[in-house]
């Protein structure tokens, strides 16, 4: 049996000001529900220069507190 892990990221645009923290949190929880425990989250590409770094910590908190 092959073991697979999804290595994918949250779209970098979710870290821009035009997206609310709640939208990002909801998206993060959805991804975790769909693919946990076989996912490694990352920011697709990289955090945009005008991205909000506080959202990165928020995603970390969501992942840390996630229980499937």
mmCIF file as Biopython writes it, N, C-alpha, C and O atoms, coordinates in Angstrom:
data_model
#
loop_
_atom_site.group_PDB
_atom_site.id
_atom_site.type_symbol
_atom_site.label_atom_id
_atom_site.label_alt_id
_atom_site.label_comp_id
_atom_site.label_asym_id
_atom_site.label_entity_id
_atom_site.label_seq_id
_atom_site.pdbx_PDB_ins_code
_atom_site.Cartn_x
_atom_site.Cartn_y
_atom_site.Cartn_z
_atom_site.occupancy
_atom_site.B_iso_or_equiv
_atom_site.auth_seq_id
_atom_site.auth_asym_id
_atom_site.pdbx_PDB_model_num
ATOM 1   N N  . UNK A ? 1  ? 0.834   -1.176 0.000  1.0 0.0 1  A 1 
ATOM 2   C CA . UNK A ? 1  ? 0.000   0.000  0.000  1.0 0.0 1  A 1 
ATOM 3   C C  . UNK A ? 1  ? 0.885   1.248  0.000  1.0 0.0 1  A 1 
ATOM 4   O O  . UNK A ? 1  ? 1.809   1.377  0.803  1.0 0.0 1  A 1 
ATOM 5   N N  . UNK A ? 2  ? 0.580   2.148  -0.910 1.0 0.0 2  A 1 
ATOM 6   C CA . UNK A ? 2  ? 1.350   3.395  -0.987 1.0 0.0 2  A 1 
ATOM 7   C C  . UNK A ? 2  ? 0.800   4.398  0.008  1.0 0.0 2  A 1 
ATOM 8   O O  . UNK A ? 2  ? -0.410  4.518  0.196  1.0 0.0 2  A 1 
ATOM 9   N N  . UNK A ? 3  ? 1.695   5.098  0.627  1.0 0.0 3  A 1 
ATOM 10  C CA . UNK A ? 3  ? 1.297   6.182  1.515  1.0 0.0 3  A 1 
ATOM 11  C C  . UNK A ? 3  ? 1.511   7.494  0.777  1.0 0.0 3  A 1 
ATOM 12  O O  . UNK A ? 3  ? 2.555   7.729  0.168  1.0 0.0 3  A 1 
ATOM 13  N N  . UNK A ? 4  ? 0.508   8.325  0.849  1.0 0.0 4  A 1 
ATOM 14  C CA . UNK A ? 4  ? 0.609   9.599  0.148  1.0 0.0 4  A 1 
ATOM 15  C C  . UNK A ? 4  ? 0.364   10.739 1.124  1.0 0.0 4  A 1 
ATOM 16  O O  . UNK A ? 4  ? -0.445  10.637 2.046  1.0 0.0 4  A 1 
ATOM 17  N N  . UNK A ? 5  ? 1.081   11.818 0.893  1.0 0.0 5  A 1 
ATOM 18  C CA . UNK A ? 5  ? 0.903   13.046 1.659  1.0 0.0 5  A 1 
ATOM 19  C C  . UNK A ? 5  ? 0.720   14.161 0.658  1.0 0.0 5  A 1 
ATOM 20  O O  . UNK A ? 5  ? 1.466   14.258 -0.316 1.0 0.0 5  A 1 
ATOM 21  N N  . UNK A ? 6  ? -0.267  15.001 0.891  1.0 0.0 6  A 1 
ATOM 22  C CA . UNK A ? 6  ? -0.509  16.149 0.031  1.0 0.0 6  A 1 
ATOM 23  C C  . UNK A ? 6  ? 0.331   17.311 0.540  1.0 0.0 6  A 1 
ATOM 24  O O  . UNK A ? 6  ? 0.194   17.729 1.690  1.0 0.0 6  A 1 
ATOM 25  N N  . UNK A ? 7  ? 1.176   17.814 -0.295 1.0 0.0 7  A 1 
ATOM 26  C CA . UNK A ? 7  ? 2.025   18.951 0.032  1.0 0.0 7  A 1 
ATOM 27  C C  . UNK A ? 7  ? 1.506   20.105 -0.806 1.0 0.0 7  A 1 
ATOM 28  O O  . UNK A ? 7  ? 1.852   20.237 -1.979 1.0 0.0 7  A 1 
ATOM 29  N N  . UNK A ? 8  ? 0.695   20.919 -0.215 1.0 0.0 8  A 1 
ATOM 30  C CA . UNK A ? 8  ? 0.061   21.984 -0.974 1.0 0.0 8  A 1 
ATOM 31  C C  . UNK A ? 8  ? -0.129  23.179 -0.069 1.0 0.0 8  A 1 
ATOM 32  O O  . UNK A ? 8  ? 0.043   23.112 1.148  1.0 0.0 8  A 1 
ATOM 33  N N  . UNK A ? 9  ? -0.485  24.252 -0.699 1.0 0.0 9  A 1 
ATOM 34  C CA . UNK A ? 9  ? -0.563  25.459 0.074  1.0 0.0 9  A 1 
ATOM 35  C C  . UNK A ? 9  ? -1.861  26.207 -0.019 1.0 0.0 9  A 1 
ATOM 36  O O  . UNK A ? 9  ? -2.729  25.944 -0.852 1.0 0.0 9  A 1 
ATOM 37  N N  . UNK A ? 10 ? -1.944  27.147 0.876  1.0 0.0 10 A 1 
ATOM 38  C CA . UNK A ? 10 ? -3.036  28.092 0.861  1.0 0.0 10 A 1 
ATOM 39  C C  . UNK A ? 10 ? -2.695  29.144 -0.185 1.0 0.0 10 A 1 
ATOM 40  O O  . UNK A ? 10 ? -1.559  29.617 -0.224 1.0 0.0 10 A 1 
ATOM 41  N N  . UNK A ? 11 ? -3.639  29.519 -1.025 1.0 0.0 11 A 1 
ATOM 42  C CA . UNK A ? 11 ? -3.345  30.536 -2.039 1.0 0.0 11 A 1 
ATOM 43  C C  . UNK A ? 11 ? -2.803  31.821 -1.398 1.0 0.0 11 A 1 
ATOM 44  O O  . UNK A ? 11 ? -3.357  32.320 -0.419 1.0 0.0 11 A 1 
ATOM 45  N N  . UNK A ? 12 ? -1.745  32.328 -1.950 1.0 0.0 12 A 1 
ATOM 46  C CA . UNK A ? 12 ? -1.103  33.520 -1.396 1.0 0.0 12 A 1 
ATOM 47  C C  . UNK A ? 12 ? -2.054  34.708 -1.333 1.0 0.0 12 A 1 
ATOM 48  O O  . UNK A ? 12 ? -1.901  35.577 -0.475 1.0 0.0 12 A 1 
ATOM 49  N N  . UNK A ? 13 ? -3.021  34.753 -2.221 1.0 0.0 13 A 1 
ATOM 50  C CA . UNK A ? 13 ? -3.964  35.875 -2.240 1.0 0.0 13 A 1 
ATOM 51  C C  . UNK A ? 13 ? -4.817  35.921 -0.976 1.0 0.0 13 A 1 
ATOM 52  O O  . UNK A ? 13 ? -5.362  36.974 -0.644 1.0 0.0 13 A 1 
ATOM 53  N N  . UNK A ? 14 ? -4.944  34.794 -0.263 1.0 0.0 14 A 1 
ATOM 54  C CA . UNK A ? 14 ? -5.722  34.786 0.980  1.0 0.0 14 A 1 
ATOM 55  C C  . UNK A ? 14 ? -5.069  35.624 2.075  1.0 0.0 14 A 1 
ATOM 56  O O  . UNK A ? 14 ? -5.714  35.947 3.073  1.0 0.0 14 A 1 
ATOM 57  N N  . UNK A ? 15 ? -3.807  35.976 1.901  1.0 0.0 15 A 1 
ATOM 58  C CA . UNK A ? 15 ? -3.076  36.745 2.909  1.0 0.0 15 A 1 
ATOM 59  C C  . UNK A ? 15 ? -3.096  38.249 2.623  1.0 0.0 15 A 1 
ATOM 60  O O  . UNK A ? 15 ? -2.463  39.031 3.331  1.0 0.0 15 A 1 
ATOM 61  N N  . UNK A ? 16 ? -3.821  38.640 1.590  1.0 0.0 16 A 1 
ATOM 62  C CA . UNK A ? 16 ? -3.961  40.061 1.256  1.0 0.0 16 A 1 
ATOM 63  C C  . UNK A ? 16 ? -5.088  40.680 2.071  1.0 0.0 16 A 1 
ATOM 64  O O  . UNK A ? 16 ? -5.941  39.972 2.607  1.0 0.0 16 A 1 
ATOM 65  N N  . UNK A ? 17 ? -5.085  42.012 2.160  1.0 0.0 17 A 1 
ATOM 66  C CA . UNK A ? 17 ? -6.089  42.732 2.948  1.0 0.0 17 A 1 
ATOM 67  C C  . UNK A ? 17 ? -7.508  42.539 2.436  1.0 0.0 17 A 1 
ATOM 68  O O  . UNK A ? 17 ? -8.458  42.654 3.210  1.0 0.0 17 A 1 
ATOM 69  N N  . UNK A ? 18 ? -7.672  42.252 1.160  1.0 0.0 18 A 1 
ATOM 70  C CA . UNK A ? 18 ? -9.019  42.129 0.591  1.0 0.0 18 A 1 
ATOM 71  C C  . UNK A ? 18 ? -9.745  40.875 1.071  1.0 0.0 18 A 1 
ATOM 72  O O  . UNK A ? 18 ? -10.952 40.745 0.871  1.0 0.0 18 A 1 
ATOM 73  N N  . UNK A ? 19 ? -9.026  39.963 1.696  1.0 0.0 19 A 1 
ATOM 74  C CA . UNK A ? 19 ? -9.606  38.730 2.235  1.0 0.0 19 A 1 
ATOM 75  C C  . UNK A ? 19 ? -9.633  38.854 3.757  1.0 0.0 19 A 1 
ATOM 76  O O  . UNK A ? 19 ? -8.617  39.173 4.375  1.0 0.0 19 A 1 
ATOM 77  N N  . UNK A ? 20 ? -10.785 38.605 4.356  1.0 0.0 20 A 1 
ATOM 78  C CA . UNK A ? 20 ? -10.892 38.733 5.809  1.0 0.0 20 A 1 
ATOM 79  C C  . UNK A ? 20 ? -10.201 37.569 6.512  1.0 0.0 20 A 1 
ATOM 80  O O  . UNK A ? 20 ? -9.972  36.511 5.928  1.0 0.0 20 A 1 
ATOM 81  N N  . UNK A ? 21 ? -9.880  37.794 7.769  1.0 0.0 21 A 1 
ATOM 82  C CA . UNK A ? 21 ? -9.285  36.722 8.566  1.0 0.0 21 A 1 
ATOM 83  C C  . UNK A ? 21 ? -10.250 35.543 8.675  1.0 0.0 21 A 1 
ATOM 84  O O  . UNK A ? 21 ? -9.831  34.386 8.669  1.0 0.0 21 A 1 
ATOM 85  N N  . UNK A ? 22 ? -11.533 35.845 8.772  1.0 0.0 22 A 1 
ATOM 86  C CA . UNK A ? 22 ? -12.533 34.781 8.888  1.0 0.0 22 A 1 
ATOM 87  C C  . UNK A ? 22 ? -12.570 33.923 7.624  1.0 0.0 22 A 1 
ATOM 88  O O  . UNK A ? 22 ? -12.690 32.700 7.709  1.0 0.0 22 A 1 
ATOM 89  N N  . UNK A ? 23 ? -12.468 34.556 6.454  1.0 0.0 23 A 1 
ATOM 90  C CA . UNK A ? 23 ? -12.449 33.797 5.199  1.0 0.0 23 A 1 
ATOM 91  C C  . UNK A ? 23 ? -11.231 32.878 5.143  1.0 0.0 23 A 1 
ATOM 92  O O  . UNK A ? 23 ? -11.332 31.726 4.719  1.0 0.0 23 A 1 
ATOM 93  N N  . UNK A ? 24 ? -10.092 33.389 5.571  1.0 0.0 24 A 1 
ATOM 94  C CA . UNK A ? 24 ? -8.878  32.576 5.581  1.0 0.0 24 A 1 
ATOM 95  C C  . UNK A ? 24 ? -9.003  31.439 6.589  1.0 0.0 24 A 1 
ATOM 96  O O  . UNK A ? 24 ? -8.606  30.310 6.301  1.0 0.0 24 A 1 
ATOM 97  N N  . UNK A ? 25 ? -9.543  31.725 7.751  1.0 0.0 25 A 1 
ATOM 98  C CA . UNK A ? 25 ? -9.721  30.682 8.763  1.0 0.0 25 A 1 
ATOM 99  C C  . UNK A ? 25 ? -10.669 29.602 8.258  1.0 0.0 25 A 1 
ATOM 100 O O  . UNK A ? 25 ? -10.400 28.411 8.415  1.0 0.0 25 A 1 
ATOM 101 N N  . UNK A ? 26 ? -11.777 30.017 7.652  1.0 0.0 26 A 1 
ATOM 102 C CA . UNK A ? 26 ? -12.741 29.049 7.110  1.0 0.0 26 A 1 
ATOM 103 C C  . UNK A ? 26 ? -12.103 28.174 6.038  1.0 0.0 26 A 1 
ATOM 104 O O  . UNK A ? 26 ? -12.311 26.961 6.020  1.0 0.0 26 A 1 
ATOM 105 N N  . UNK A ? 27 ? -11.325 28.786 5.145  1.0 0.0 27 A 1 
ATOM 106 C CA . UNK A ? 27 ? -10.663 28.033 4.077  1.0 0.0 27 A 1 
ATOM 107 C C  . UNK A ? 27 ? -9.652  27.045 4.672  1.0 0.0 27 A 1 
ATOM 108 O O  . UNK A ? 27 ? -9.565  25.898 4.235  1.0 0.0 27 A 1 
ATOM 109 N N  . UNK A ? 28 ? -8.900  27.497 5.662  1.0 0.0 28 A 1 
ATOM 110 C CA . UNK A ? 28 ? -7.903  26.640 6.298  1.0 0.0 28 A 1 
ATOM 111 C C  . UNK A ? 28 ? -8.566  25.435 6.945  1.0 0.0 28 A 1 
ATOM 112 O O  . UNK A ? 28 ? -8.099  24.307 6.785  1.0 0.0 28 A 1 
ATOM 113 N N  . UNK A ? 29 ? -9.646  25.663 7.670  1.0 0.0 29 A 1 
ATOM 114 C CA . UNK A ? 29 ? -10.363 24.559 8.321  1.0 0.0 29 A 1 
ATOM 115 C C  . UNK A ? 29 ? -10.938 23.586 7.273  1.0 0.0 29 A 1 
ATOM 116 O O  . UNK A ? 29 ? -10.931 22.373 7.477  1.0 0.0 29 A 1 
ATOM 117 N N  . UNK A ? 30 ? -11.424 24.123 6.173  1.0 0.0 30 A 1 
ATOM 118 C CA . UNK A ? 30 ? -11.966 23.270 5.110  1.0 0.0 30 A 1 
ATOM 119 C C  . UNK A ? 30 ? -10.876 22.354 4.546  1.0 0.0 30 A 1 
ATOM 120 O O  . UNK A ? 30 ? -11.097 21.156 4.375  1.0 0.0 30 A 1 
ATOM 121 N N  . UNK A ? 31 ? -9.715  22.914 4.261  1.0 0.0 31 A 1 
ATOM 122 C CA . UNK A ? 31 ? -8.591  22.126 3.733  1.0 0.0 31 A 1 
ATOM 123 C C  . UNK A ? 31 ? -8.191  21.051 4.739  1.0 0.0 31 A 1 
ATOM 124 O O  . UNK A ? 31 ? -7.950  19.903 4.366  1.0 0.0 31 A 1 
ATOM 125 N N  . UNK A ? 32 ? -8.123  21.426 6.005  1.0 0.0 32 A 1 
ATOM 126 C CA . UNK A ? 32 ? -7.748  20.454 7.031  1.0 0.0 32 A 1 
ATOM 127 C C  . UNK A ? 32 ? -8.787  19.338 7.141  1.0 0.0 32 A 1 
ATOM 128 O O  . UNK A ? 32 ? -8.423  18.167 7.260  1.0 0.0 32 A 1 
ATOM 129 N N  . UNK A ? 33 ? -10.063 19.683 7.104  1.0 0.0 33 A 1 
ATOM 130 C CA . UNK A ? 33 ? -11.112 18.655 7.168  1.0 0.0 33 A 1 
ATOM 131 C C  . UNK A ? 33 ? -11.025 17.693 5.978  1.0 0.0 33 A 1 
ATOM 132 O O  . UNK A ? 33 ? -11.241 16.491 6.128  1.0 0.0 33 A 1 
ATOM 133 N N  . UNK A ? 34 ? -10.711 18.228 4.807  1.0 0.0 34 A 1 
ATOM 134 C CA . UNK A ? 34 ? -10.663 17.408 3.603  1.0 0.0 34 A 1 
ATOM 135 C C  . UNK A ? 34 ? -9.447  16.481 3.554  1.0 0.0 34 A 1 
ATOM 136 O O  . UNK A ? 34 ? -9.560  15.345 3.093  1.0 0.0 34 A 1 
ATOM 137 N N  . UNK A ? 35 ? -8.305  16.943 4.014  1.0 0.0 35 A 1 
ATOM 138 C CA . UNK A ? 35 ? -7.069  16.206 3.769  1.0 0.0 35 A 1 
ATOM 139 C C  . UNK A ? 35 ? -6.306  15.753 5.008  1.0 0.0 35 A 1 
ATOM 140 O O  . UNK A ? 35 ? -5.326  15.018 4.887  1.0 0.0 35 A 1 
ATOM 141 N N  . UNK A ? 36 ? -6.727  16.169 6.182  1.0 0.0 36 A 1 
ATOM 142 C CA . UNK A ? 36 ? -6.023  15.780 7.393  1.0 0.0 36 A 1 
ATOM 143 C C  . UNK A ? 36 ? -6.155  14.274 7.594  1.0 0.0 36 A 1 
ATOM 144 O O  . UNK A ? 36 ? -7.218  13.725 7.304  1.0 0.0 36 A 1 
ATOM 145 N N  . UNK A ? 37 ? -5.168  13.611 8.057  1.0 0.0 37 A 1 
ATOM 146 C CA . UNK A ? 37 ? -3.895  14.087 8.562  1.0 0.0 37 A 1 
ATOM 147 C C  . UNK A ? 37 ? -2.769  14.046 7.531  1.0 0.0 37 A 1 
ATOM 148 O O  . UNK A ? 37 ? -1.595  14.151 7.885  1.0 0.0 37 A 1 
ATOM 149 N N  . UNK A ? 38 ? -3.123  13.896 6.279  1.0 0.0 38 A 1 
ATOM 150 C CA . UNK A ? 38 ? -2.093  13.707 5.249  1.0 0.0 38 A 1 
ATOM 151 C C  . UNK A ? 38 ? -1.885  14.963 4.416  1.0 0.0 38 A 1 
ATOM 152 O O  . UNK A ? 38 ? -1.928  14.920 3.187  1.0 0.0 38 A 1 
ATOM 153 N N  . UNK A ? 39 ? -1.657  16.085 5.101  1.0 0.0 39 A 1 
ATOM 154 C CA . UNK A ? 39 ? -1.390  17.324 4.386  1.0 0.0 39 A 1 
ATOM 155 C C  . UNK A ? 39 ? -0.311  18.110 5.110  1.0 0.0 39 A 1 
ATOM 156 O O  . UNK A ? 39 ? -0.255  18.145 6.340  1.0 0.0 39 A 1 
ATOM 157 N N  . UNK A ? 40 ? 0.529   18.728 4.329  1.0 0.0 40 A 1 
ATOM 158 C CA . UNK A ? 40 ? 1.509   19.678 4.840  1.0 0.0 40 A 1 
ATOM 159 C C  . UNK A ? 40 ? 1.133   21.020 4.227  1.0 0.0 40 A 1 
ATOM 160 O O  . UNK A ? 40 ? 1.236   21.207 3.015  1.0 0.0 40 A 1 
ATOM 161 N N  . UNK A ? 41 ? 0.697   21.952 5.068  1.0 0.0 41 A 1 
ATOM 162 C CA . UNK A ? 41 ? 0.260   23.255 4.565  1.0 0.0 41 A 1 
ATOM 163 C C  . UNK A ? 41 ? 1.431   24.188 4.349  1.0 0.0 41 A 1 
ATOM 164 O O  . UNK A ? 41 ? 2.421   24.160 5.080  1.0 0.0 41 A 1 
ATOM 165 N N  . UNK A ? 42 ? 1.296   24.995 3.353  1.0 0.0 42 A 1 
ATOM 166 C CA . UNK A ? 42 ? 2.265   26.044 3.062  1.0 0.0 42 A 1 
ATOM 167 C C  . UNK A ? 42 ? 1.511   27.178 2.379  1.0 0.0 42 A 1 
ATOM 168 O O  . UNK A ? 42 ? 0.349   27.026 2.002  1.0 0.0 42 A 1 
ATOM 169 N N  . UNK A ? 43 ? 2.166   28.287 2.228  1.0 0.0 43 A 1 
ATOM 170 C CA . UNK A ? 43 ? 1.600   29.379 1.435  1.0 0.0 43 A 1 
ATOM 171 C C  . UNK A ? 43 ? 2.075   29.149 0.011  1.0 0.0 43 A 1 
ATOM 172 O O  . UNK A ? 43 ? 3.276   29.138 -0.260 1.0 0.0 43 A 1 
ATOM 173 N N  . UNK A ? 44 ? 1.123   28.966 -0.898 1.0 0.0 44 A 1 
ATOM 174 C CA . UNK A ? 44 ? 1.494   28.757 -2.296 1.0 0.0 44 A 1 
ATOM 175 C C  . UNK A ? 44 ? 2.400   29.892 -2.744 1.0 0.0 44 A 1 
ATOM 176 O O  . UNK A ? 44 ? 2.101   31.065 -2.523 1.0 0.0 44 A 1 
ATOM 177 N N  . UNK A ? 45 ? 3.481   29.539 -3.359 1.0 0.0 45 A 1 
ATOM 178 C CA . UNK A ? 45 ? 4.489   30.481 -3.805 1.0 0.0 45 A 1 
ATOM 179 C C  . UNK A ? 45 ? 5.179   31.067 -2.578 1.0 0.0 45 A 1 
ATOM 180 O O  . UNK A ? 45 ? 6.141   30.481 -2.081 1.0 0.0 45 A 1 
ATOM 181 N N  . UNK A ? 46 ? 4.723   32.183 -2.089 1.0 0.0 46 A 1 
ATOM 182 C CA . UNK A ? 46 ? 5.271   32.813 -0.883 1.0 0.0 46 A 1 
ATOM 183 C C  . UNK A ? 46 ? 4.333   33.923 -0.440 1.0 0.0 46 A 1 
ATOM 184 O O  . UNK A ? 46 ? 3.449   34.337 -1.189 1.0 0.0 46 A 1 
ATOM 185 N N  . UNK A ? 47 ? 4.529   34.397 0.773  1.0 0.0 47 A 1 
ATOM 186 C CA . UNK A ? 47 ? 3.709   35.499 1.262  1.0 0.0 47 A 1 
ATOM 187 C C  . UNK A ? 47 ? 3.963   36.717 0.387  1.0 0.0 47 A 1 
ATOM 188 O O  . UNK A ? 47 ? 5.112   37.122 0.210  1.0 0.0 47 A 1 
ATOM 189 N N  . UNK A ? 48 ? 2.903   37.308 -0.166 1.0 0.0 48 A 1 
ATOM 190 C CA . UNK A ? 48 ? 3.094   38.484 -1.014 1.0 0.0 48 A 1 
ATOM 191 C C  . UNK A ? 48 ? 3.719   39.638 -0.212 1.0 0.0 48 A 1 
ATOM 192 O O  . UNK A ? 48 ? 3.518   39.718 1.000  1.0 0.0 48 A 1 
ATOM 193 N N  . UNK A ? 49 ? 4.460   40.515 -0.861 1.0 0.0 49 A 1 
ATOM 194 C CA . UNK A ? 49 ? 5.077   41.645 -0.156 1.0 0.0 49 A 1 
ATOM 195 C C  . UNK A ? 49 ? 4.052   42.495 0.607  1.0 0.0 49 A 1 
ATOM 196 O O  . UNK A ? 49 ? 4.371   43.071 1.647  1.0 0.0 49 A 1 
ATOM 197 N N  . UNK A ? 50 ? 2.840   42.569 0.092  1.0 0.0 50 A 1 
ATOM 198 C CA . UNK A ? 50 ? 1.812   43.344 0.778  1.0 0.0 50 A 1 
ATOM 199 C C  . UNK A ? 50 ? 0.861   42.444 1.569  1.0 0.0 50 A 1 
ATOM 200 O O  . UNK A ? 50 ? -0.237  42.864 1.935  1.0 0.0 50 A 1 
ATOM 201 N N  . UNK A ? 51 ? 1.284   41.213 1.830  1.0 0.0 51 A 1 
ATOM 202 C CA . UNK A ? 51 ? 0.478   40.286 2.630  1.0 0.0 51 A 1 
ATOM 203 C C  . UNK A ? 51 ? 0.572   40.625 4.106  1.0 0.0 51 A 1 
ATOM 204 O O  . UNK A ? 51 ? 1.514   41.285 4.543  1.0 0.0 51 A 1 
ATOM 205 N N  . UNK A ? 52 ? -0.406  40.172 4.865  1.0 0.0 52 A 1 
ATOM 206 C CA . UNK A ? 52 ? -0.473  40.466 6.293  1.0 0.0 52 A 1 
ATOM 207 C C  . UNK A ? 52 ? 0.134   39.306 7.076  1.0 0.0 52 A 1 
ATOM 208 O O  . UNK A ? 52 ? -0.415  38.204 7.093  1.0 0.0 52 A 1 
ATOM 209 N N  . UNK A ? 53 ? 1.265   39.559 7.719  1.0 0.0 53 A 1 
ATOM 210 C CA . UNK A ? 53 ? 2.005   38.503 8.419  1.0 0.0 53 A 1 
ATOM 211 C C  . UNK A ? 53 ? 1.204   37.931 9.585  1.0 0.0 53 A 1 
ATOM 212 O O  . UNK A ? 53 ? 1.404   36.777 9.964  1.0 0.0 53 A 1 
ATOM 213 N N  . UNK A ? 54 ? 0.305   38.720 10.154 1.0 0.0 54 A 1 
ATOM 214 C CA . UNK A ? 54 ? -0.525  38.242 11.253 1.0 0.0 54 A 1 
ATOM 215 C C  . UNK A ? 54 ? -1.409  37.075 10.849 1.0 0.0 54 A 1 
ATOM 216 O O  . UNK A ? 54 ? -1.764  36.245 11.685 1.0 0.0 54 A 1 
ATOM 217 N N  . UNK A ? 55 ? -1.763  37.007 9.585  1.0 0.0 55 A 1 
ATOM 218 C CA . UNK A ? 55 ? -2.580  35.898 9.099  1.0 0.0 55 A 1 
ATOM 219 C C  . UNK A ? 55 ? -1.793  34.585 9.113  1.0 0.0 55 A 1 
ATOM 220 O O  . UNK A ? 55 ? -2.378  33.511 9.249  1.0 0.0 55 A 1 
ATOM 221 N N  . UNK A ? 56 ? -0.493  34.672 8.975  1.0 0.0 56 A 1 
ATOM 222 C CA . UNK A ? 56 ? 0.343   33.465 9.022  1.0 0.0 56 A 1 
ATOM 223 C C  . UNK A ? 56 ? 0.266   32.859 10.423 1.0 0.0 56 A 1 
ATOM 224 O O  . UNK A ? 56 ? 0.127   31.645 10.572 1.0 0.0 56 A 1 
ATOM 225 N N  . UNK A ? 57 ? 0.355   33.705 11.443 1.0 0.0 57 A 1 
ATOM 226 C CA . UNK A ? 57 ? 0.244   33.216 12.825 1.0 0.0 57 A 1 
ATOM 227 C C  . UNK A ? 57 ? -1.137  32.655 13.081 1.0 0.0 57 A 1 
ATOM 228 O O  . UNK A ? 57 ? -1.276  31.648 13.774 1.0 0.0 57 A 1 
ATOM 229 N N  . UNK A ? 58 ? -2.166  33.293 12.530 1.0 0.0 58 A 1 
ATOM 230 C CA . UNK A ? 58 ? -3.530  32.814 12.705 1.0 0.0 58 A 1 
ATOM 231 C C  . UNK A ? 58 ? -3.689  31.411 12.118 1.0 0.0 58 A 1 
ATOM 232 O O  . UNK A ? 58 ? -4.298  30.545 12.746 1.0 0.0 58 A 1 
ATOM 233 N N  . UNK A ? 59 ? -3.152  31.182 10.931 1.0 0.0 59 A 1 
ATOM 234 C CA . UNK A ? 59 ? -3.224  29.858 10.306 1.0 0.0 59 A 1 
ATOM 235 C C  . UNK A ? 59 ? -2.496  28.843 11.182 1.0 0.0 59 A 1 
ATOM 236 O O  . UNK A ? 59 ? -2.980  27.727 11.371 1.0 0.0 59 A 1 
ATOM 237 N N  . UNK A ? 60 ? -1.354  29.216 11.708 1.0 0.0 60 A 1 
ATOM 238 C CA . UNK A ? 60 ? -0.604  28.336 12.603 1.0 0.0 60 A 1 
ATOM 239 C C  . UNK A ? 60 ? -1.443  27.956 13.821 1.0 0.0 60 A 1 
ATOM 240 O O  . UNK A ? 60 ? -1.450  26.798 14.238 1.0 0.0 60 A 1 
ATOM 241 N N  . UNK A ? 61 ? -2.142  28.926 14.383 1.0 0.0 61 A 1 
ATOM 242 C CA . UNK A ? 61 ? -3.005  28.665 15.535 1.0 0.0 61 A 1 
ATOM 243 C C  . UNK A ? 61 ? -4.152  27.728 15.178 1.0 0.0 61 A 1 
ATOM 244 O O  . UNK A ? 61 ? -4.494  26.838 15.957 1.0 0.0 61 A 1 
ATOM 245 N N  . UNK A ? 62 ? -4.746  27.925 14.003 1.0 0.0 62 A 1 
ATOM 246 C CA . UNK A ? 62 ? -5.838  27.057 13.550 1.0 0.0 62 A 1 
ATOM 247 C C  . UNK A ? 62 ? -5.333  25.618 13.395 1.0 0.0 62 A 1 
ATOM 248 O O  . UNK A ? 62 ? -5.983  24.676 13.850 1.0 0.0 62 A 1 
ATOM 249 N N  . UNK A ? 63 ? -4.191  25.457 12.761 1.0 0.0 63 A 1 
ATOM 250 C CA . UNK A ? 63 ? -3.623  24.122 12.556 1.0 0.0 63 A 1 
ATOM 251 C C  . UNK A ? 63 ? -3.305  23.467 13.897 1.0 0.0 63 A 1 
ATOM 252 O O  . UNK A ? 63 ? -3.601  22.291 14.108 1.0 0.0 63 A 1 
ATOM 253 N N  . UNK A ? 64 ? -2.704  24.230 14.793 1.0 0.0 64 A 1 
ATOM 254 C CA . UNK A ? 64 ? -2.337  23.691 16.089 1.0 0.0 64 A 1 
ATOM 255 C C  . UNK A ? 64 ? -3.563  23.226 16.883 1.0 0.0 64 A 1 
ATOM 256 O O  . UNK A ? 64 ? -3.504  22.218 17.588 1.0 0.0 64 A 1 
ATOM 257 N N  . UNK A ? 65 ? -4.657  23.954 16.767 1.0 0.0 65 A 1 
ATOM 258 C CA . UNK A ? 65 ? -5.857  23.615 17.522 1.0 0.0 65 A 1 
ATOM 259 C C  . UNK A ? 65 ? -6.807  22.683 16.809 1.0 0.0 65 A 1 
ATOM 260 O O  . UNK A ? 65 ? -7.857  22.332 17.348 1.0 0.0 65 A 1 
ATOM 261 N N  . UNK A ? 66 ? -6.449  22.274 15.593 1.0 0.0 66 A 1 
ATOM 262 C CA . UNK A ? 66 ? -7.350  21.442 14.790 1.0 0.0 66 A 1 
ATOM 263 C C  . UNK A ? 66 ? -7.410  20.024 15.328 1.0 0.0 66 A 1 
ATOM 264 O O  . UNK A ? 66 ? -6.387  19.399 15.606 1.0 0.0 66 A 1 
ATOM 265 N N  . UNK A ? 67 ? -8.631  19.532 15.468 1.0 0.0 67 A 1 
ATOM 266 C CA . UNK A ? 67 ? -8.838  18.139 15.868 1.0 0.0 67 A 1 
ATOM 267 C C  . UNK A ? 67 ? -9.864  17.534 14.918 1.0 0.0 67 A 1 
ATOM 268 O O  . UNK A ? 67 ? -11.028 17.936 14.930 1.0 0.0 67 A 1 
ATOM 269 N N  . UNK A ? 68 ? -9.448  16.573 14.096 1.0 0.0 68 A 1 
ATOM 270 C CA . UNK A ? 68 ? -10.375 15.981 13.120 1.0 0.0 68 A 1 
ATOM 271 C C  . UNK A ? 68 ? -11.555 15.263 13.758 1.0 0.0 68 A 1 
ATOM 272 O O  . UNK A ? 68 ? -12.406 14.723 13.051 1.0 0.0 68 A 1 
#
